[in-house]
Amino acid sequence: MDYLSWFPERIAELRMQKNVSARDMSLSLGQSASYINKIENGHIMPSMAGFLYICEYFNMTPRQFFDVEGTPVTLGITVDPSSPEEVSVIWEPERISIMGTEVTVTYTDTGVPRTVTVVLQLEDQP
């Protein structure tokens, strides 16, 4: 799946289901009036924090955002290779939970259940 084109379409689909304008959604998220329009037109992508706020706006989890018609969710993570304790992984998560700025992903790696918790550092958006 080409997420760079799918993602903006998904935002527009969910926004239209909620029957709200791009401008009203942008302002509800505390962004400029053109924020969602820029995302839907493929000019920008939201930050991770912005994405989480969008999910919250739609009253859904990130998994639900990506889970269309029962398609499994796959998360790809790219990390800085200069940090030897970190590796790149792809998960098909069994569970994703978000509590404030803490994201916990439970998945199975070669038959072994694993849990990874990431604490997001949120930045103020202009």
C-alpha positions as CSV (number, residue, x, y, z in Angstrom):
1,M,0.0,0.0,0.0
2,D,1.3,3.5,-0.9
3,Y,0.8,5.2,2.5
4,L,1.8,8.6,1.1
5,S,-1.3,8.8,-1.1
6,W,-3.5,6.6,1.1
7,F,-3.0,8.7,4.3
8,P,-4.4,12.0,3.0
9,E,-7.3,10.1,1.5
10,R,-8.0,8.4,4.8
11,I,-8.1,11.7,6.6
12,A,-10.5,13.1,4.0
13,E,-12.7,10.0,4.2
14,L,-12.9,10.2,8.0
15,R,-13.5,13.9,8.0
16,M,-16.3,13.6,5.5
17,Q,-17.9,10.8,7.6
18,K,-17.9,13.2,10.5
19,N,-19.4,15.8,8.3
20,V,-17.0,18.6,9.2
21,S,-15.0,21.0,7.0
22,A,-11.2,20.8,6.7
23,R,-11.1,24.3,8.1
24,D,-13.2,23.5,11.2
25,M,-11.2,20.3,11.8
26,S,-7.9,22.3,11.6
27,L,-9.1,24.9,14.0
28,S,-10.4,22.2,16.4
29,L,-6.9,20.7,16.4
30,G,-5.5,24.1,17.3
31,Q,-3.8,24.5,13.9
32,S,-4.0,27.0,11.2
33,A,-7.2,27.0,9.1
34,S,-5.4,25.3,6.2
35,Y,-3.7,22.5,8.1
36,I,-6.0,19.6,7.2
37,N,-6.4,20.9,3.6
38,K,-2.5,20.8,3.2
39,I,-2.5,17.2,4.5
40,E,-5.4,16.1,2.3
41,N,-3.7,17.7,-0.7
42,G,-0.4,15.9,0.0
43,H,1.6,19.1,0.7
44,I,2.5,18.1,4.3
45,M,2.3,15.1,6.7
46,P,1.5,15.6,10.3
47,S,4.1,15.0,13.0
48,M,3.6,11.9,15.2
49,A,2.0,14.2,17.8
50,G,-0.2,15.7,15.1
51,F,-1.2,12.2,14.0
52,L,-2.2,11.2,17.6
53,Y,-4.2,14.4,17.9
54,I,-6.0,13.6,14.6
55,C,-6.8,10.1,15.9
56,E,-8.1,11.6,19.1
57,Y,-10.2,14.0,17.1
58,F,-11.8,11.0,15.3
59,N,-12.1,9.2,18.6
60,M,-10.0,6.2,17.4
61,T,-6.7,4.6,18.1
62,P,-3.9,4.7,15.6
63,R,-4.6,1.0,14.9
64,Q,-8.2,1.8,14.0
65,F,-7.0,4.6,11.7
66,F,-4.9,2.1,9.7
67,D,-7.2,-0.9,10.1
68,V,-9.4,-0.7,7.0
69,E,-11.7,-3.6,6.4
70,G,-9.8,-5.9,8.7
71,T,-6.4,-5.3,7.0
72,P,-3.6,-6.1,9.5
73,V,-1.7,-3.1,10.8
74,T,2.1,-3.1,10.1
75,L,4.2,-0.4,11.7
76,G,7.7,0.3,10.4
77,I,10.1,2.0,12.6
78,T,13.3,3.6,11.4
79,V,15.9,4.6,14.0
80,D,19.3,6.2,14.0
81,P,21.9,3.6,13.1
82,S,24.6,5.4,15.0
83,S,22.8,4.3,18.2
84,P,23.9,0.6,18.6
85,E,21.2,-0.2,21.2
86,E,18.4,0.5,18.7
87,V,17.4,-1.5,15.7
88,S,14.9,-1.2,12.8
89,V,11.9,-3.5,13.1
90,I,8.5,-4.1,11.4
91,W,5.7,-5.3,13.6
92,E,2.2,-6.6,13.1
93,P,1.0,-5.5,16.5
94,E,-1.4,-7.5,18.5
95,R,-2.2,-4.5,20.7
96,I,-1.5,-0.8,20.8
97,S,-2.3,1.4,23.7
98,I,-1.8,5.0,24.2
99,M,-1.7,6.7,27.6
100,G,-0.9,10.4,27.4
101,T,2.5,10.5,25.6
102,E,3.3,6.8,26.2
103,V,2.7,4.4,23.3
104,T,2.9,0.7,24.1
105,V,3.0,-1.9,21.3
106,T,2.6,-5.6,22.0
107,Y,3.7,-8.0,19.3
108,T,5.2,-11.4,18.7
109,D,8.7,-11.8,17.4
110,T,9.7,-15.4,16.3
111,G,7.0,-16.8,18.7
112,V,8.1,-14.7,21.7
113,P,5.6,-12.1,23.0
114,R,7.3,-8.7,23.3
115,T,6.2,-5.3,24.5
116,V,7.8,-2.0,23.5
117,T,6.9,1.3,25.2
118,V,7.8,4.6,23.5
119,V,7.4,8.0,25.3
120,L,6.7,10.7,22.7
121,Q,8.1,14.2,23.2
122,L,5.4,16.6,22.1
123,E,6.4,19.8,20.5
124,D,4.3,23.0,20.4
125,Q,2.8,23.5,16.9
126,P,2.9,27.1,15.5
